[in-house]
Amino acid sequence: MELSMGNIQFYWDKETTSDFYQKVADSDVEHVYLGESVCSKRRELRLEDWLEIGRELTNKGKSVVLSSLALLESKSELATLKKVCLNGELKVEANDFGAVEILSEAKIPFIAGAALNIYNQHDLKVLLARGMQRWVIPVELSRDWLVNVIAGCEELGIREQIETEVYGYGYLPLAYSARCFTARSEDRPKDQCALCCIKYPEGRKIDSQEGLELFRMNGIQTMSGSIQNLINDLPSMAGLVDIVRISPHSMAALDWVDKFRNALEDKARIPLEGFCNGYWHKIEGMKAIQ
C-alpha cells in the first residue's frame, strides 16, 4: 500500500499552506492532493499558485493531483472548474459530476473523489469507461462493503483496472450544503462572510447538549467531530486498498505519515484514545474499535 496526503480542506493562509507543502515534499508519501474543494471564495492561492506547488512536488518525485470543488453554485465556479480540469499539467480529482463530464469529454483520465458517492461496482464500471483510474471510497462505507464491491469488480473483470483509496486519517467530510455554517455561526450572511473561516484552521466544533463533540463546521462542509484513524486497521486493507489517505488538519498530519509508514512495515498497534474508526467496522462512525 502507498500513502497520500489529501488536499487541505480547511482555510489556511498562503504562508502556512506553502510551508506545509514544503514539508510534504520531504515526507514519505507517494501521492499529494492540492487545491480547493470546499469553497470558491477561498482564494489565498490561485490556480497558478497550486500549479507551481504541484511542479515543485513533482520534481520531488510525488504524484500530484488537483482536487476540484465538491459543490458548484454559480457560472463563475463552473468556469473555474473548467480551468482546473483542463490545467494541462496535473491529474484531477473529480468531486462533482460536472468535473467528470468535462474530463470525460476531454478524454483526460481522473480520480473519482469520495464526494461522488460511489457505492457499487456498476458505478465504477460506468466511470471507468469515462476515464476514471482511481476511486476514493465514501467515508461512511465499511470494510465489509468494500469487500463486496471489490468482489463485484472481479466478476465484471475490472478489478485490475481500478485503484482504491481510503481515508485513513483525518476529519471526515460528511456533507455539503448551499448554506455556510461558519458564516452563520458568526451571524453573517453567506455573501458577506468576510472569509471568517480563516480564523478556524481546524473548523469550528459543534457539541451536543451533553458536551460530546459531534461535528466540525468548515464553511459549507460538515465534518466529523473526531479524527478517523485507521492505522490499526491497515492489515485488514490488504488486497483491498491501494492507497491510504492522510487528510491534513494541521502540521501534525506530517507526524502521522511516519506513523502510518511504520505501521505498514512492522504492523505495530497504537492506542486509539480520542480517535474514531467506527465506519470501517460497520458501526457508528464516532466509535473506536481498538
N, C-alpha and C positions, 0 to 999 in steps of 0.2 A: 504493500500500500504506500501511496505517496501522500504528502501533506500540502494543503493550500492555505493561503491567507486570504480570507474574504475581503470584500470591499468594506470601507468604513461606512457604517450605516448611520452613525451619529454626525452632528455638525461640528467639525473641528476647524480651527483657524488654519490658514495656509502654512504658517511656520510649523505648527505641531504636526500637520499632515506630512509635510516634506521631511521633517525629522524622523517620523515614524517609518516612512518608506526607505529612508537611507539605512535604517536598522534592518528593515525587512530584506533589503538587498544582500545583507551579510548573514541572514538567517538560513536555517536548514529547511526551507520549503521549496518545493518544485514549481508550484503554481501561485500566482498572485493576481487577485482581482482588484480593479481600480474603478473609480468613478462614483457618480451619484445615482442611487437607486430609490431614494425616498422622496425628495422634494426639489423641484426645479429652481426654487428661489435660492437655494444654497449655491452660491457662486464664488466662494473663496478661491476655487480653482476652476478655470475654464477648460474646455476640451483640449486645447493645445497644451495646457499645463499637465493634464493627465497623460497625454501622448508623450510628452517629454519625460515624465516619470517612467512611463512604460518603456521608452527607449533605454533609459538607464538600467532598469531592471532586466531587460532583455540582454543587455551587454553583460550582466552578471549571471547569465545562464538561466534566468527564470522564464517560465511560460506565462505570458501576461494576457489577461482577459479584461475587457472593458465592460462593466455592468451597465445595463440600461434601467430607466425608470420602471417601477412596478405599476404605477397608476398615472395615466395621462389624462389631462383635463382641458387642454387648450390646443389650438392650432400651432402656437409657438412651441409648445412642448413636442408636438409631432415633428416639427421642422428640426428641432434639436435631436430628436430620436433618429431621424434620417442621417444626420451628420455623424452621430455615434456609430450607427450600423455600417455606414459607408466610409469609415475613417481611413481605410486603406492600409492600416498598419497592424492593428491588434485584433485578436479574436473578440467576439462579443458574447456576453451572457444575456440572453433574451429573458426579461422578466415580465413581458407583456406580449400578447399575441400580435400586436401591431409590429413589434420588433421582429417576430417570427416571419410575418408576411414580407417585410422589407428585405430581410436577409435571404429568405427563400427565393423571392423574385430576382435578387441579385446573384443567386447561386453561391452564397457565402456560407460556409459551414459555421455552426454556432453551438453554444452551450445552452441548454434549457434550464433556467433558474427555478428555484423552489416556488416562486410566486406563480408559475404557470399551473400549479396544482395538477400534476400528472399522477394518476392513480392506478394505471394498469398497463399491461404490455401492448394493448391495442393502440393506446395513445402514443406509446413510444414508437410503434411501427409507423404510424402516420407521420410523426415528427422526424423520424429517421429518413423517410422519403423526402422530407422538406429540407434536409441538410443538417439535422442535429447529430452531434458527435458524442455529447455527454449530457447527462441529466442530473440535476440535484434534487434528491427526493424531498417531498413536502415534509416539513419538520415534525408534523404530528404523526407520521407513519411509524410503525413498529418494525422490528427485525422480522417478525413473522410475516407481515405484509410484504416486505421486500423479498423474502424468500419466495413467496407465491408469484410475485411479479417477475423475478428472475427466472423461475421455472417456466412461466408463460413465455418469456422471451426465448428460452431454449426450444420450446415447442414450435415457435414461429420461425426459428432459425436465425434470430437477430442478436442473440446474446453477445457474440464476439464483436459485434459492430458498435456496441454502445459502452461507454464508460459510465460508472455510477459514482456519485459524490454524495457525502453525508455531512450534515452539520455536526461536527464533533465537539466543538467548544464555543460558547458564546451565548448572549441573549438571543432568544429565538424570535424571528419575525412572525407574528401570529396573524395579523390582519392589517388592512389598509382602509382608509376612509377618505372621502372628499373633505371632511372636516379636519381642521388642525387642532389636535388636542392640546398641544403645548401652548399655542396662542390662546386658546380658550381658558387654560388654567391661569393665565395672566390677565384674563378679562379683555383680551384683544380680539378684534375681528381678524379673520384669516388674511384678508387683503391688506391689513395694516399690522402685520405680526412683528415688524421691526426685527425680524430674524432672531427672535428671542431664544430659539432652541440652541443657539451657540453658547448660551450660558449653562447648558446642561449637557456636557460632553459624554455623559453616560445615560442620558434621558432623565425623566422625572419619575420618581417612584409613585405607585398607586397602592395604598394599603387598604386592606379590608377593615371593617369596624372592629375586628378582633386584633388588629395590628399586624396581620400577615401580609407580607409584600406579594401582591398578586401579579401586577403588571408594571411595565415601564412605558411611559409616553415618550414618543420620539417623533414629533411633528404629526404627520398623518398616519403614523405607524404605531400599532400596539405591539409591544414585545413582552416576552415572559418576564416575570418578576425575578426569577432565579436564573443563573447561568447554567445552561445544559453542559454537562461534562461527560463524555463517553470514553474517557481514557481507559477505564477498566473494562469497557465493552469491546475494545479493539479485537481481541481474539475471536469474538462472535461475528466479526465482519469478514473473516477470511473466506474468500471465494465469492463474496457478495459485493464488496465495496472496493473501488479502485483508488479513491481519493477521499481523505478526511479533511474537512474544512475547520480552520480556526477563524472565528468571526471576532474581529477586534472591538473591544470596548475601552481599552486604554493601552498604555505601553506594556502592561502586564501580560498581554496576549503573546508577546515575544517570548516570555519565560515559558509559556505553555507549549510553544513549538518544541523547545528542547525536551520538555517532559513527555510530550507525545512521541517524539523520536525515540527517546529512551525506552518508553513503554512498548513501542513496536519491536524493539530489539531484545529486551530482556523479560517482557511480559509481567513486570512487577506491578502490583496493585497499590493504589494510594487511597487514603480516606476521602470520602466524598461529602464531608460535612459542609453545608451551605450551598451545595450544588443540586442539580436535578438530572434525572435521566429516565423519567417515567415513560415517556412516549416510546422510547426504544423497546421497553419491556411490556408494552401494551397495557399500561395502567395510566393513572392520572399523570399528566406531564410534569407537574410540580413535585412529584415524589422522587425519591432516590433509592435505588437498589444498590447496596454495597457489593 
